[in-house]
Amino acid sequence: MIRVKVCGTTSVHDAVLAAEAGADALGFIFAPVSKRVVTPQVAREAGLGVGPTVARVGVFLNQGLDEVLRLAEAARVGSVQLHGLLSSLYVEQVAAYYPVLRVVRPAELAAEADVWSGDPRVTLMVDAPEPGSGHALDWDALRAAFPPGAWLAGGLGPANVAQAIETLEPAGVDAVSRLETRPGVKDLAAVVAFVRAARSTVGPSYPQ
Ligand SMILES: O=C(O)c1ccccc1NCC(=O)[C@H](O)[C@H](O)COP(=O)(O)O
């Protein structure tokens, strides 16, 4: 079944709302440059508010190993999502502590898929070059290179997520800007519609 992640959660209220809408995972952004940055304390409280079945993911952009591990621990997230220009060694070091969603641009996909193929600690997520920008990718152009098990992000929302899933069969989808009334504040109707639209698809045809 397709996994659905709602990113950019900045309050306990929005975390509960997304969980009730059926999200499998919530993203908490700890990159200081983001308009959706959240404190580890709020992320931790939000995690306690949604119960044990909703995964919590700490989201980072070009941040040092110590900072990633410190914030992830303080927030009690279960996995981390790594954006940016990062060495394989760095990703390995983080993966020694947390399962990693490694975010790659379309141009980097083939090389990164080679590096991480068969490594259960690292899952690829293909996203637009600027995270959280709402820019959709050219799914048809990605079709040949999209690896089984990878996730998809980039401009996904209620109106296009089903089409994206049908085209690329990702293992999971992730979105933020099309699910907000303003940066960092969730639009309940959009979150509900996004989860519903993703679930309306049949999901990946390969074994998970
Ligand atoms: O959204 C941000 O502000 C952000 C900033 C820095 C690093 C990551 C960020 N978001 C990460 C996400 O997982 C987004 O959901 C993903 O990039 C898709 O965003 P969108 O195209 O707006 O749906």
The ligand as an ORCA input file, in Angstrom:
! r2SCAN-3c Opt
* xyz 0 1
  O       9.413     22.597      2.960
  C      10.408     23.214      3.350
  O      10.335     24.400      3.740
  C      11.746     22.542      3.377
  C      12.876     23.306      3.627
  C      14.111     22.699      3.700
  C      14.241     21.339      3.522
  C      13.112     20.566      3.267
  C      11.870     21.159      3.181
  N      10.731     20.400      2.882
  C      10.847     19.000      2.688
  C       9.730     18.198      2.224
  O       9.711     17.021      2.539
  C       8.672     18.673      1.283
  O       7.503     17.999      1.584
  C       9.101     18.330     -0.145
  O      10.214     19.089     -0.489
  C       7.961     18.646     -1.139
  O       7.568     19.972     -1.026
  P       6.365     20.535     -1.918
  O       6.831     20.522     -3.339
  O       6.129     21.916     -1.429
  O       5.180     19.658     -1.696
*
